[in-house]
Amino acid sequence: MNSLNQVVSLLELSPPPFIFINAPIASNFIVQSLLSALQEKIRFVHIDGISCFTPRLLYDTILNGLSQHTPSWDDGCRNWSEETANDSMDSFLHALKSLHASLCSETRVDKLPLALVIDKPERVKERMPDLLAPLTRLAELTQLDVSVVLVSEVRWEDIRPPLGAAIDPYYVDIPVPTKEVIIDHLVKVYSEYSQNSDIASTSTTPSPYDPILLQTYTDFIHILVDVCFLYTNDPHEIQYISSARWPGFIKPVLDAHRMNVEAAEDGDEVEFERPSTEVLLRLTRHFKPSLSLALEQLYPRLTNAADWARANESDAASLAKDGIILGDVEMDDAEEEENTVNDMLLSSPTRPRISKRIQEQKIAQDLSSSDLKDTLPLSASLPRLSQFILIAAYIASMNPPKSDLRLFGRAADDKKRRRRPVKRQMANAKPKSGPAKIPQRFLGPSPFPLERLIAILGSLVEENDPIASEINKATSLAPDGLDFRIPGERTDYEVTRVGVYASIAQLTSLRLLVRTTSVDKLDGLSAMFKCGSGAPSSYEVILDLARGLDVSLPDLIWDNAAMG
């Protein structure tokens, strides 16, 4: 922050008329750091380019801020100047001169330097383009020691007024905040906040922001910055994530201290001690996975810090599993809770077999999409329709397109075409000349269009889904004129619904299906997909799915000889 210290020194000693600070990252952090550094050194005012969206608001904000006047309801929300100081630029300049003279008489100085710190000046140019050039020349127009400081994420060349109306600024480039700068800022904020008497700790109710926990908080911030620094360099964003995770991180230590106080005899005072290195390592091992989750949900503001902290509060069982000592009482509760969970997950001999599958699917709903593929089998973690889609995708990836009609074609008399048996080559037969054909299984999955996947899916559902078979037996007429008495007509109608496309999109997000064409291209049913790497391309995994759905997968693979 040497550049920022240089700006403060310039404003205090010999202020230039116009300074432009380019902070491409964390401009709010730069503004607050600048304002805190200027406190009690120079008379300044902070102007937000978003809230001051009219000239009157801009003029009144500058005059009220420099005079330290706060409008109130008691006096009718009057501004500093009862005259029409906000009518035009000329009236504003006269009011500014009058204010400067009044301040000089109060402080008994001949020249009092003033500073205007304008945040987001690009918004001022968008709404009030005629005011940006006069603001840069404010010292020239008023003949006062006034410095205008613009702080923006946009470079000056992009917001400079045309035709050279504005003077050239004293340009300052703020580098990206380093890890050390972010850590120092967060530790400083913690130190200032811990001095507040309203949150001071007592022997019975320790606070997460007790000054004795400063070193522990510093170690926690080092871990948090290492996780977040790759994605954001804004200290305010990291501080927001810290406010959501730090109370839960230190809560086991505070609970242990509270239990020690309750267990102590009357008159014995239990001192609140900083957690040891061993306890800190256990806490880090337990809570570090949740830091990435906090970054994913809090940085884009998918939720707020308070709700996220309540939803991700660790229970006694998980803490005891990681070896975090909470005390005898809570350890017993943790063991009892863990045994209860294990008893619920393990099916007894008298319990129906379907209960285990329902329990696995319930656990799968609580897992994130990144853990879904590696934790549970696909038959337990995917809905029935998604399993049919994966089987259809595997068939489309491994079979040539010319085989679809022979394997899935249906005649008009509702008789499905069957693949003709392949003649086995005799052992003493003479091999054919020419290059050997490599089976598709060893070449990997091949791309296929979406319309082919839908067609194969319809045939699979028609032949192997008992629910669809019962529906198709009904002789009904669709509202839009489709005759569902025709074999396969209702199934073709059902597989083109939005739910099927939503399931395909979900499988694509889980990387079980891979889209090979551009997402931005509006290609409809001609979009190309293929099976994802790993389990979706494994014959054994898909065969296990097919057996669970009563699908005869070997009869549907064209090059089945290579599968043996």
Secondary structure by P-SEA (a helix, b strand, c coil): caaaaaaaaaaacccccbbbbbcccaaaaaaaaaaaaacccccbbbbbccccccaaaaaaaaaaaaacccccccccccccccccccccaaaaaaaaaaaaaaaaaaacccbbbbbbbbccccccccccccaaaaaaacccccccbbbbbbbcccccccccccccccccccbbbbccccaaaaaaaaaaaaaaaaacccccccccccccccccaaaaaaaaaaaaaaacccccccaaaaaaaaaacccccaaaaaaaaaaaaaaccccbbbbbccccaaaaaaaaaacaaaaaaaaaccccccccaaaaaaaacccaaaaaaacccccaaaaaaaaaaaaaaaaaaccccccccaaaaaaaaaaaaacccccccccccccccccaaaaaaaaaaaaaacccccccccccccccccbbbbccbbbbbcccccccccbbbbccccccbbbbcaaaaaaaaaaaaacccaaaaaaaaccccccccccccccaaaaaaaaacaaaaaaaaaaaaaccbbbcccccccccccbbbbbcccccccaaaaaaaaaaaccccccccccccccc
